[in-house]
């Protein structure tokens, strides 16, 4: 289905190779336009390193809350 007009096909390799181009492609697919500055800012914000350290993405707080609510100890 990668050639259907309502499907956007992205690869990890493309994101690693040229993240800003993938961001522009995604924006175009969603009918949005970004300035070069916005694209650069998003590319920086969405780096794999920064996303892995982003608490709102890694779900560690949610897992901790779930463990506490279910009275489950963390296995070390």
RODO-2510 file (C-alpha; in nm, 4 decimals, decimal comma):
residues 76
     n   res          X          Y          Z
     1     x     0,0000     0,0000     0,0000
     2     x     0,3038     0,2266    -0,0053
     3     x     0,1865     0,3903    -0,3299
     4     x    -0,1627     0,4791    -0,2056
     5     x    -0,2102     0,8564    -0,1837
     6     x    -0,3274     0,8464     0,1794
     7     x    -0,0292     0,6379     0,3006
     8     x     0,3061     0,7952     0,3848
     9     x     0,5894     0,5449     0,3733
    10     x     0,9026     0,6434     0,5674
    11     x     1,2061     0,4381     0,6515
    12     x     1,4402     0,4513     0,9461
    13     x     1,7289     0,4714     0,7034
    14     x     1,5835     0,7838     0,5393
    15     x     1,5323     0,9459     0,8791
    16     x     1,8916     0,8740     0,9773
    17     x     2,0279     0,9846     0,6391
    18     x     1,8366     1,3118     0,6008
    19     x     1,5940     1,3906     0,8804
    20     x     1,4999     1,7419     0,7560
    21     x     1,3900     1,6017     0,4185
    22     x     1,1693     1,3447     0,5947
    23     x     1,0187     1,6215     0,8099
    24     x     0,9411     1,8285     0,4987
    25     x     0,7924     1,5228     0,3266
    26     x     0,5730     1,4540     0,6314
    27     x     0,4571     1,8160     0,6501
    28     x     0,3680     1,8141     0,2808
    29     x     0,1774     1,4870     0,3250
    30     x    -0,0226     1,6490     0,6088
    31     x    -0,0937     1,9575     0,3969
    32     x     0,1290     2,1820     0,6093
    33     x     0,4159     2,4068     0,5173
    34     x     0,7199     2,4762     0,7308
    35     x     0,9826     2,7433     0,7110
    36     x     1,3452     2,6336     0,6869
    37     x     1,3906     2,7511     1,0472
    38     x     1,0959     2,5386     1,1671
    39     x     1,2317     2,2360     0,9826
    40     x     1,5754     2,2788     1,1399
    41     x     1,4233     2,3272     1,4858
    42     x     1,2071     2,0178     1,4465
    43     x     1,4987     1,8124     1,3166
    44     x     1,6977     1,9066     1,6261
    45     x     1,4056     1,8436     1,8632
    46     x     1,3276     1,5063     1,7043
    47     x     1,6765     1,3593     1,7063
    48     x     1,6824     1,0026     1,8311
    49     x     1,9129     1,1030     2,1154
    50     x     1,6802     1,3785     2,2409
    51     x     1,3663     1,1683     2,1970
    52     x     1,5176     0,8849     2,4014
    53     x     1,5750     1,1301     2,6879
    54     x     1,2303     1,2917     2,6642
    55     x     1,0266     1,1831     2,9670
    56     x     0,6974     1,2463     2,7903
    57     x     0,7979     0,9949     2,5210
    58     x     0,9751     0,7199     2,7121
    59     x     0,6731     0,6416     2,9346
    60     x     0,8892     0,5761     3,2426
    61     x     0,6624     0,7887     3,4611
    62     x     0,3542     0,6040     3,3387
    63     x     0,5184     0,2670     3,4028
    64     x     0,6218     0,3788     3,7510
    65     x     0,2658     0,4966     3,8276
    66     x     0,1212     0,1704     3,6952
    67     x     0,3605    -0,0375     3,9065
    68     x     0,2715     0,1648     4,2157
    69     x    -0,1023     0,1406     4,1537
    70     x    -0,0719    -0,2362     4,1045
    71     x     0,1685    -0,2673     4,3997
    72     x     0,4391    -0,4263     4,1821
    73     x     0,8005    -0,4061     4,2887
    74     x     1,0653    -0,3226     4,0311
    75     x     1,2952    -0,6160     3,9599
    76     x     1,6634    -0,5166     3,9731
***
